[in-house]
Amino acid sequence: MMTMLRGVNLGLAFALELAMLAGLGVWAFGLSQDLLIRWALVIVVVALATAVWAVWGAPMSAMRLPEPWLLVFKIGMFGATTLLMLLAGQGFWAAVFGVLVALNLGLAQLFGQH
């Protein structure tokens, strides 16, 4: 049972990383009235977040942060996304995202999934 729960938590972690990019994209899309600028902002914001995560947060990165800095980094990235989703008018989804992030990070600490 615990092995299955650990696997589910790893899957949730990956889903939350993708949801973070989607949430940032929703926020960026609302920053302009011009459609071309909207899409340009989405591309830039999502690419920047992906690059930052790839360097300091990705499991296979040579520059991945050690604990406890990795946890601080994840809380910062996910927390900023939650706030930006809220500012984009997506309060319900921001709350769902924030609760799932807290559950995932808590279980990751419990299971030693760094």
C-alpha positions as a Python dict, from the first residue, in 0.01 Angstrom:
ca = {
    (1, 'M'): (0, 0, 0),
    (2, 'M'): (279, 242, 89),
    (3, 'T'): (463, 163, -234),
    (4, 'M'): (151, 249, -431),
    (5, 'L'): (102, 573, -234),
    (6, 'R'): (464, 671, -302),
    (7, 'G'): (411, 613, -674),
    (8, 'V'): (88, 811, -675),
    (9, 'N'): (267, 1098, -501),
    (10, 'L'): (542, 1099, -765),
    (11, 'G'): (276, 1107, -1036),
    (12, 'L'): (103, 1393, -857),
    (13, 'A'): (435, 1580, -840),
    (14, 'F'): (472, 1558, -1217),
    (15, 'A'): (109, 1660, -1274),
    (16, 'L'): (159, 1962, -1046),
    (17, 'E'): (468, 2067, -1241),
    (18, 'L'): (262, 2064, -1561),
    (19, 'A'): (-27, 2242, -1386),
    (20, 'M'): (220, 2507, -1269),
    (21, 'L'): (314, 2579, -1630),
    (22, 'A'): (-53, 2591, -1730),
    (23, 'G'): (-135, 2827, -1442),
    (24, 'L'): (150, 3056, -1531),
    (25, 'G'): (31, 3052, -1891),
    (26, 'V'): (-322, 3151, -1787),
    (27, 'W'): (-182, 3440, -1586),
    (28, 'A'): (46, 3556, -1868),
    (29, 'F'): (-240, 3538, -2120),
    (30, 'G'): (-434, 3794, -1918),
    (31, 'L'): (-157, 4054, -1912),
    (32, 'S'): (-245, 4217, -2245),
    (33, 'Q'): (-541, 4288, -2468),
    (34, 'D'): (-344, 4228, -2787),
    (35, 'L'): (-370, 3862, -2892),
    (36, 'L'): (-19, 3845, -3037),
    (37, 'I'): (133, 3993, -2723),
    (38, 'R'): (-76, 3756, -2507),
    (39, 'W'): (63, 3451, -2681),
    (40, 'A'): (416, 3590, -2681),
    (41, 'L'): (390, 3644, -2304),
    (42, 'V'): (260, 3290, -2253),
    (43, 'I'): (552, 3147, -2448),
    (44, 'V'): (811, 3358, -2267),
    (45, 'V'): (672, 3300, -1916),
    (46, 'V'): (625, 2926, -1963),
    (47, 'A'): (969, 2888, -2126),
    (48, 'L'): (1134, 3084, -1846),
    (49, 'A'): (960, 2879, -1575),
    (50, 'T'): (1052, 2557, -1757),
    (51, 'A'): (1416, 2663, -1780),
    (52, 'V'): (1436, 2761, -1414),
    (53, 'W'): (1275, 2432, -1309),
    (54, 'A'): (1501, 2232, -1542),
    (55, 'V'): (1813, 2385, -1391),
    (56, 'W'): (1733, 2383, -1019),
    (57, 'G'): (1435, 2154, -968),
    (58, 'A'): (1449, 1868, -1217),
    (59, 'P'): (1556, 1532, -1070),
    (60, 'M'): (1821, 1468, -1337),
    (61, 'S'): (1969, 1819, -1336),
    (62, 'A'): (2340, 1848, -1261),
    (63, 'M'): (2265, 2173, -1078),
    (64, 'R'): (1962, 2051, -879),
    (65, 'L'): (1940, 2224, -545),
    (66, 'P'): (2013, 2018, -233),
    (67, 'E'): (1767, 1994, 53),
    (68, 'P'): (1645, 2211, 224),
    (69, 'W'): (1693, 2460, -61),
    (70, 'L'): (1506, 2238, -304),
    (71, 'L'): (1200, 2250, -79),
    (72, 'V'): (1229, 2629, -49),
    (73, 'F'): (1257, 2653, -429),
    (74, 'K'): (950, 2435, -483),
    (75, 'I'): (746, 2628, -227),
    (76, 'G'): (850, 2953, -399),
    (77, 'M'): (765, 2834, -750),
    (78, 'F'): (438, 2668, -655),
    (79, 'G'): (345, 2950, -417),
    (80, 'A'): (405, 3216, -681),
    (81, 'T'): (197, 3017, -928),
    (82, 'T'): (-87, 2987, -677),
    (83, 'L'): (-81, 3362, -616),
    (84, 'L'): (-65, 3444, -987),
    (85, 'M'): (-356, 3210, -1060),
    (86, 'L'): (-554, 3389, -790),
    (87, 'L'): (-465, 3727, -942),
    (88, 'A'): (-575, 3594, -1283),
    (89, 'G'): (-923, 3537, -1142),
    (90, 'Q'): (-885, 3162, -1103),
    (91, 'G'): (-952, 3146, -729),
    (92, 'F'): (-1106, 2800, -726),
    (93, 'W'): (-824, 2645, -929),
    (94, 'A'): (-564, 2834, -727),
    (95, 'A'): (-709, 2685, -408),
    (96, 'V'): (-720, 2333, -554),
    (97, 'F'): (-364, 2371, -681),
    (98, 'G'): (-237, 2507, -349),
    (99, 'V'): (-397, 2227, -146),
    (100, 'L'): (-260, 1959, -379),
    (101, 'V'): (87, 2117, -367),
    (102, 'A'): (81, 2120, 14),
    (103, 'L'): (-31, 1755, 22),
    (104, 'N'): (230, 1653, -234),
    (105, 'L'): (521, 1835, -69),
    (106, 'G'): (421, 1707, 274),
    (107, 'L'): (405, 1346, 154),
    (108, 'A'): (732, 1391, -39),
    (109, 'Q'): (904, 1496, 282),
    (110, 'L'): (748, 1204, 471),
    (111, 'F'): (853, 953, 203),
    (112, 'G'): (1198, 1105, 142),
    (113, 'Q'): (1109, 1187, -220),
    (114, 'H'): (1348, 1472, -289),
}
